[in-house]
């Protein structure tokens, strides 16, 4: 069955960095558009970044441009989100999503907390 397992979240100070990983299985990973989303307490889930199957095209929310980088390793069936210069407002649960063959799959999420 389809599985998306996020890891790499945690507590970090403002200005720090984290790297999230999402390991995928159960579907043709290289055909999937992968994305990261986040949901802060009391707020709607929002799109953070997307990457095409080949990794050649990426898009970012304005709030993270220049600070976050999405990438993927199709051989490892893993997508990453490198987060630098973290701010308290980046605190949220981060979710990995796969869009493939007209279906969408979500991971269980990983908590990122930015606080001093």
C-alpha positions in Angstrom: 0.0 0.0 0.0 1.0 3.6 -0.3 3.1 5.0 2.5 4.6 8.4 3.0 6.8 8.7 6.2 8.1 12.1 7.2 11.0 12.6 9.5 13.4 15.3 10.6 11.2 17.6 12.6 12.0 19.0 16.0 12.7 22.0 18.1 15.1 24.6 16.7 16.0 28.2 17.6 15.2 31.1 15.3 17.7 31.4 12.5 18.5 27.7 12.7 18.0 24.9 10.1 16.3 21.6 9.7 16.1 19.1 6.9 12.8 17.1 6.5 12.6 13.8 4.7 9.7 12.0 3.3 10.2 8.3 2.3 7.7 7.0 -0.2 6.6 3.5 -1.1 3.7 1.8 -2.9 3.5 3.9 -6.0 5.7 5.0 -9.0 7.6 7.7 -7.2 9.4 9.2 -10.2 6.0 9.9 -11.8 4.7 11.8 -8.8 4.6 15.5 -8.2 5.7 15.8 -4.6 4.9 18.7 -2.3 5.3 19.8 1.3 2.5 21.5 3.2 2.2 22.8 6.7 -0.5 23.5 9.2 -0.1 25.8 12.2 -2.4 25.6 15.2 -5.7 27.3 14.3 -4.8 27.8 10.7 -5.6 26.1 7.4 -3.1 23.8 5.8 -1.0 25.7 3.3 1.3 24.7 0.4 5.0 25.2 1.1 6.8 23.8 -2.0 6.3 21.5 -4.9 8.7 19.5 -7.2 8.0 17.7 -10.4 8.9 14.1 -11.0 12.2 14.8 -12.7 13.0 17.4 -10.1 13.6 20.1 -12.8 10.8 22.4 -11.7 10.1 23.7 -8.2 7.8 26.2 -6.8 7.6 27.9 -3.4 5.2 29.9 -1.3 6.3 33.5 -1.0 6.8 33.1 2.7 9.6 30.6 2.3 11.3 31.7 -1.0 15.0 32.0 -0.5 15.0 30.1 2.8 13.6 26.6 1.9 14.7 24.2 -0.8 12.7 21.2 -2.0 14.6 18.3 -3.6 14.2 14.6 -4.4 16.1 11.5 -4.9 14.2 9.2 -7.1 16.6 6.3 -6.6 15.8 6.5 -2.8 12.1 7.4 -3.3 12.6 10.3 -1.0 11.7 14.0 -1.1 13.5 16.5 1.1 12.8 20.0 2.5 15.8 21.9 3.6 14.7 24.8 5.8 17.2 27.6 6.7 16.8 30.8 8.5 13.8 29.5 10.4 11.4 31.9 12.0 8.8 31.3 14.8 6.1 31.7 12.2 7.4 28.5 10.5 6.2 26.5 13.5 3.7 23.9 12.2 3.1 20.3 11.4 4.7 19.6 8.0 3.1 17.1 5.7 4.4 15.4 2.6 2.0 14.9 -0.3 2.2 12.8 -3.5 0.1 13.5 -6.6 0.2 10.5 -8.9 -2.2 9.1 -11.5 -5.0 11.5 -10.5 -4.8 10.5 -6.8 -3.3 12.3 -3.8 -1.6 10.7 -0.8 -0.6 12.3 2.5 2.0 11.5 5.1 1.2 11.6 8.9 3.2 14.8 9.4 6.2 15.9 11.5 6.2 18.7 14.0 8.6 21.7 13.5 8.8 24.1 16.4 10.9 27.3 16.1 11.4 28.9 19.4 14.1 30.3 21.7 
